[in-house]
Amino acid sequence: MSYVVLLDPALMDHAGAPSTNLGDLIISAAIRRVLSNLFPNSELVRVSTHDWLEERHFRLAKGASHVFLGGTNLLYAHPETGMNWHLSQRPDVYRRPRLNNVILFGVGSAQDEGALGLRSQWFYSRLLSSRYCHSVRDAHTQAKMERAPLLGRIHRVANTCCPSAWGLAGVNVDRQLSNVRNCLFMLTDYAADIPADNRLLKVLLGLYSGDILFFPQGARDLEYLGALDEYQANRDRITVLRREWAALDEVVGPDVNYVGTRLHGGIHCLSRGSESLIVAIDNRAREIGRDINLPIVARGQETSIGDWVQGRTRWGSIRLPTDTIEAWRSQFRPSSSVQGHAEPPASA
């Protein structure tokens, strides 16, 4: 039986513990759905990107029919100083990465970094497969790769958007139900801005007369919420949900709006029927929002948030690059791909 390896940010370690950022789980679930559809006769073997790869993982990758890196910030301008992937503890890893068949799937570049330097280009040119077209999540990342001389000549790149959003094609993101009284919000602990988030919470408390719900997507989001004066002054009006997607899915739907700084939390709410507005705090939301017409406002634009809540802004529909997505998927169909033949180890 052939097998496919997924280098997966949703796994915190090689024992299978989940990532502390529940957004990673949303992306991973979408990626695994696609891969299961593309390779129905292959076993999908998941390997953590948060834990150092061991010798067995390199052997595993060598025997796989395909090796995918799924949905993370991989393309660092200087990976040797802070890449979001524990590839190897060997000091020569950025000259000899040992993997040479990795296929990007919904990967993006690190926040607001510049062009890839020559050392980085050399590293990625050795790491990434030159046979398959790579999937990146936004036009900015695509341009960064295509403008890198050592990558652009032999590595093809397609902007497919993040696979977590693939189910949103054609969804109208204009306000349809302006009388919704309930609001779910999320905040981001690692991108703290206490004055701005106090103002955001104050606006939401003033605009929504019903339930105000908070979902802690990140491990320290609830701790961060506790640092806000607006929360302390209005704790009786705010309900904190359990930190698991099942708890969120119990409340989201047409009678609850989402407004918050968590990008994939907003995408998840949209997919579950909640009208949603994402407050951009980094390049991911800005770039994906620009590419597919997600309803995005910059942090600090409280007037724009009020306009959206009251139905005074028009966004239209999500515009996914469906032709590009289909072209990327088609390269893995049996007529264009070679299946592996090795058996995976009993445990990854």
MIMAR-388541 format. One record per residue: residue in three letters; x, y, z of N, C-alpha, C in turn. Coordinates in steps of 0.2 Angstrom, whole numbers, plus 5000, padded with zeros to 4 digits. Each point is the difference from the previous one (the first is absolute). Example, Ala and Ser with C-alpha at 12.3 -4.5 7.8 and 13.67 -1.06 7.14 Angstrom:
BEGIN
ALA506649725039499650065000500450065000
SER499850054996500450065001499650055003
% end
This chain:
BEGIN
MET500449945000499650065000500450065000
SER499950054996500450064999499750055006
TYR500450055001499950045006500250074998
VAL499750055003500150074999500250035007
VAL500550045000500250035006499850085001
LEU499750025005499850075001500450025006
LEU500450054999500450045005499550055003
ASP499749995006499450025002500150055006
PRO499950075000500050045005499549995006
ALA499549964998499449995005500349955005
LEU500549965000500349965005500650035003
MET499950015007500550035004500649965001
ASP500049935000500549965001499949934996
HIS500549965000499949944997499649955003
ALA499850015006499549965004499350014998
GLY499950064996499350014997499750055004
ALA500350045005499650055004499850064995
PRO499450035000499850054996500450075001
SER500050044995500350065000499750045005
THR500350055004499750045004499650064997
ASN500150014994499650054996499549964996
LEU499350005002499549964997499950024992
GLY500350064998499950014993500449954996
ASP500649985003500349954996499649944999
LEU499649985004499549944999499550014995
ILE499850064999499550024994500449994994
ILE500650034999500449994994500149934998
SER500249965005500249934999499449964998
ALA499550015003499449964999499850014992
ALA500050074998499950014993500549974995
ILE500650005002500549974996500049925000
ARG499849975005499949935000499449984996
ARG499550045000499449984996500250004993
VAL500450054998500250004993500549944998
LEU500549995004500449954999499749935000
SER499549995004499649945000499649994994
ASN499850054997499650004994500549994994
LEU500650035000500549994995500349935000
PHE500149975006500449945000499649955004
PRO499449984998499549965003500349935002
ASN500549974996500349945001500750005004
SER500150065003500750015003499850015008
GLU500549985004499950025007500350075001
LEU499750045004500350065002500350005006
VAL500750015000500450005006500250075002
ARG499850025006500150075003500650005004
VAL500450064999500750015004499950075002
SER500250015006500050075003500550044997
THR499950074999500550054998500250035007
HIS499749995005500250045006500649965004
ASP500149944998500549965004500549984995
TRP500649995002500649994996499949934996
LEU500150004994500049944996500549955002
GLU499949945000500449955002500249964994
GLU500549965001500349964994499449964997
ARG499549975004499549964997499550044996
HIS500050075001499650044996500350014993
PHE500650015000500350014993500049944996
ARG500049945003499949934997499350004997
LEU499550025005499350004998499950044994
ALA500350075000499950044994500349974994
LYS500549975000500449974994499649954997
GLY499649965004499649954997499350024998
ALA499850065001499350024999499950024993
SER499449994997499850024993500050075000
HIS499850045005500050075000500150035007
VAL500450055001500150035007499750084999
PHE499550015004499750075000500250035007
LEU500150074999500050045006499450045000
GLY499650005005499350025000499950075004
GLY499950054997499750065003500450035006
THR500650034999500350035005500450064997
ASN500350045005500550054997500749974999
LEU500149984994500749964999500550054997
LEU499850044996500450044995500350065004
TYR500549985004500450065004500550024996
ALA500150075000500650034996500749975003
HIS500049995006500649975004499849945004
PRO499949944997499749955004500549975005
GLU500650025000500549975005500050045006
THR499650065000499950045006499349995004
GLY499649964996499350005004499549974995
MET500149944998499549974995499449975005
ASN499450004998499549975003499949934999
TRP500649964999500049934999500649975003
HIS499949955004500649975003500349944996
LEU500350024994500249954995500649965003
SER500550025003500649965002500450045005
GLN500349965004500550045005500750004997
ARG500149974995500750004997500150074998
PRO500650025001500250074998500150014993
ASP500049954996500150014993499350004996
VAL499550005004499349984997499850054994
TYR500350075001499850054995500449994994
ARG500549965000500449984994499849944997
ARG499849955005499949934998499349985003
PRO499450024998499449995004499849935000
ARG500349954996499949935000499349984997
LEU499550055000499449994996500150044994
ASN499749974994500150034994499349994996
ASN499549985003499449984996499450035004
VAL500150065003499450035004499650044995
ILE499349995001499550044996499650055004
LEU500150064999499650055004499349994999
PHE499650015005499249994999499750065005
GLY499950064997499750055004500450045004
VAL500750004998500550035005500150074998
GLY500250045005500150075000500650025002
SER500250064999500650035002500050035007
ALA500550015004500050035006499850075000
GLN499850025006499650075000500550064998
ASP499750034994500350064998500850004999
GLU500349944998500750004998500150024993
GLY500650024999500250024993500249944996
ALA500350014994500249954995500449945003
LEU500049944997500449955002500750014998
GLY500549995005500750014999500349944996
LEU500650004998500349954996500049945004
ARG500350005006500049945004499349975001
SER499550045001499349975001499849974993
GLN500150034995499849974993500449944999
TRP500649995002500449944999499749945004
PHE499850025007499749955004499349984997
TYR499650054998499349974998500149974993
SER500550024996500149964994500249935001
ARG500349985005500249945002499449965003
LEU499650035004499549975004499449994996
LEU499850044996499449994996500049964994
SER499549974998499949964994500050044994
SER500449984995500050044994499549974995
ARG499749945002499649974995499350025000
TYR499750025006499350025001500050085001
CYS499450024998499950075001499850015008
HIS500250055003499950015007499450055001
SER499649995005499450035002500250055006
VAL499950074999500150055005499450035001
ARG499950045006499450025002499850074998
ASP500550044997499850074998500550024995
ALA499850064996500450024995500650035002
HIS500150035006500650025002500549955001
THR499849945002500549945001500249984993
GLN499549994996500149984993500650054996
ALA499950065001500550054997500649995003
LYS500149995007500649995003500449944997
MET499749954999500349944997500250014993
GLU499650034996500150014993500550054999
ARG500150045004500650054999500749985003
ALA500049945003500649975003500349974994
PRO500650024997500349974994500149925001
LEU500349985006500149935001499449965001
LEU499450035001499449965000499650014994
GLY499950064998499650014994500149964994
ARG500649984999500249974993499849935000
ILE499949965006499949935000499449985004
HIS499750055004499549985005499350044998
ARG499549974998499450034998499650015006
VAL499650065000499650025006499350024998
ALA499549985004499350024998499750035007
ASN499750064999499650035006499349965000
THR500049955004499349975001499650025006
CYS500350055004499750035006500149945005
CYS499850015006500149955006499449954999
PRO500249945000499449954999499550005005
SER500150035006499450015004499550044998
ALA500150044994499550054998499749974993
TRP500249944998499849974994499249994999
GLY499749995006499349995000499650065000
LEU500350064999499650065001499950034993
ALA500249974994499950034994499350024999
GLY499950064998499450034998499550025006
VAL500350005006499650025006499950075000
ASN499450035001499950075000500250025007
VAL500450055001500250025007499850075002
ASP499550024996499650065002499649985006
ARG499850055004499549995005499349994998
GLN499849945002499349984997499550015006
LEU500249995006499550005006500350065005
SER499850064998500250065004499850005007
ASN499549965002499750005007500349955004
VAL500649974999500349955004500250045007
ARG499949975005500150035007500649975003
ASN500249944998500649965003500650014997
CYS500650005003500650014997500549955004
LEU500449974995500649965002500650034999
PHE500550015004500650034998500649965003
MET500650014996500649975002500650055000
LEU500549995004500650045000500649964999
THR500650035000500649974998500550025005
ASP500249955005500450025005500750024998
TYR500349974994500750014998500050074996
ALA499550034999500050064996499650055004
ALA500250015007499650045004500150084999
ASP499450035000499950075000499450025004
ILE500250015007499550015005499550064998
PRO500350064998499550054999499649994994
ALA500249974995499649984994499549955002
ASP500249955003499549945002499550025005
ASN500250055005499550035004499550044996
ARG500250044995499550034996499649964996
LEU500349944997499649954997499449975004
LEU500249985006499549975005499550055002
LYS500250075001499550055001499550014995
VAL500250004994499650014994499549944999
LEU500249945001499649945000499550005005
LEU500250025006499550005006499450054999
GLY500250064996499550054998499649984995
LEU500249964995499649984994499649945001
TYR500249965004499649945001499649995007
SER499449995000499650005006499949935003
GLY500249954996499949935002500649975003
ASP500149944999500649965002500650034997
ILE500550015005500750014997500449945002
LEU500349974996500349945001500850004998
PHE500449975004500750004998500349934999
PHE500349994995500349944999500850005000
PRO500349975004500850005001500349954995
GLN500150024994500449964995500749985002
GLY500450055002500649995002500149985008
ALA500549975002500149975006500050065006
ARG500250064998500050055005499550064998
ASP499649994996499550054998499650025006
LEU499849955004499550025006500450045005
GLU500649985001500550045004500050084998
TYR500150004993500050074997499450045001
LEU499449964999499350045001500050025007
GLY500349975005499950025007500450065001
ALA500550024996500450065001499650064997
LEU499450004997499750054997499550035005
ASP500050075001499650035005499249994998
GLU499950004993499350004998499749935002
TYR500449955000499849935002499950005008
GLN500450035003499950005008499450045002
ALA499950054996499450045002499349974997
ASN500149964996499349974997500049925000
ARG500349975005500149935000499349975000
ASP499550035003499349975001499750004993
ARG500250034995499750004994500449954995
ILE500649985002500449964995500049935002
THR499949954996500049935001500649974997
VAL500549975003500649974998499849924998
LEU500149984994499949944998500649955001
ARG499849945001500549955000500550004994
ARG500749985002500550014994500049944996
GLU499549994996500049944996499450024994
TRP500249974994499650024995499249985001
ALA499949945003499449985001499550055004
ALA500450045005499650055004499850064995
LEU500550014996499850064995499449984995
ASP500149944998499549984995499349995003
GLU499950005007499450005003499650075000
VAL500450054998499750075001500050034993
VAL500549994996500050044993499449984996
GLY499850054996499549994995499750074998
PRO499450004997499850064997499850055006
ASP499949985006499850055005500550025004
VAL500749994998500650035003500450024995
ASN500250075001500650024996500749995003
TYR500549994996500650005002500450064998
VAL500450035005500450064999500649985004
GLY500650004997500649985004500750004996
THR500549995004500750014997500249934998
ARG499749955001500249934998499849994993
LEU500449994995499949994993499649934999
HIS500349955002499749944999499449985004
GLY499950045006499450005004499450034996
GLY500250054996499550044996499849954994
ILE500549974997499949964994499549945002
HIS500249975006499649955003499250025001
CYS500050065003499350025002499650024993
LEU500350034995499750014994499849934997
SER500449955000499849934998499449975003
ARG499950035006499449975004499450055000
GLY500050054996499450044999500050065004
SER500550025004500050065003500350064996
GLU499650054999500350064997500650025004
SER500650024996500650005004500450064997
LEU500450045005500450054998500749995004
ILE500549994996500749995002500450065001
VAL500250015006500450065002500849984998
ALA500350034995500649984998500650035005
ILE500449955002500650025004500649984997
ASP500049974995500749984997499949994992
ASN500549984997500049994993499549954997
ARG499949955004499649944997499350034999
ALA499750035005499350024998500050054995
ARG500450055000500050054994500149974994
GLU500549954999500149984993499549954998
ILE499749955004499549964998499450044999
GLY499850055004499450044999500050034994
ARG500650034998500150034993499949964995
ASP500249945000500049954995499349974999
ILE499649995005499449964999499450045002
ASN500150065002499450055002499749985007
LEU500449975005499849995006499850075004
PRO499550005004499850075003500650015006
ILE500450054998500650025004500050075002
VAL500150025006500250075002500650005004
ALA500450055000500650015003499850015008
ARG500549975004499950025007500050075002
GLY499650025004499950075002499550044996
GLN499749974995499550034996499349995003
GLU499950035006499349985003499450034996
THR500150054997499450034996499849954994
SER500549974997499949954995499749945002
ILE500149985007499749945003499350025001
GLY499850065002499450025001499650004994
ASP500350034995499650004993499849934998
TRP500549955001499949934998499449975004
VAL500050015007499549985004499350024998
GLN500050074998499350034998499949994993
GLY500449964996499849994993500150054995
ARG500550055002500150054996500649994995
THR500349945000500549994995499849944996
ARG500350004994499849944995500749974998
TRP500049945000500649964999499949954993
GLY499449984999499949954995500149935002
SER500349964996500149935001500849985000
ILE500149955003500749975000500249984993
ARG500650024998500249984994500649965000
LEU499949935000500649955000500249994994
PRO500749994999500349984994499949934998
THR499349984998499849934999500449974995
ASP500150034994500449974995500749985002
THR500350055003500749985003500049955005
ILE499549995004500049955005499949934996
GLU499550004995499949944997500649984996
ALA500450054997500649984996500549975005
TRP500150035006500549975005499849935002
ARG499449995001499749935002500149954995
SER499950024993500149964995500649964999
GLN500650045002500649974999500249935004
PHE499549995005500149945004499649954998
ARG499650004995499549954998500449954997
PRO499849935000500449954998500350004993
SER499750044995500350014994500650045000
SER500150045005500650055000500549995006
SER499849955005500549995005500249935001
VAL500549985003500349945001499949985008
GLN499749945001499949985006500649975003
GLY500150015007500549975003499949925002
HIS500549975002499949935001500249975007
ALA500450055004500249975006499550005005
GLU500149965005499550005006500350055005
PRO499550035003500350055006500149965006
PRO500450035004500249965007499350005004
ALA500049965005499449995004499850065003
SER500550055002499850065003500550054997
ALA499750064999500350064997500350035006
% end
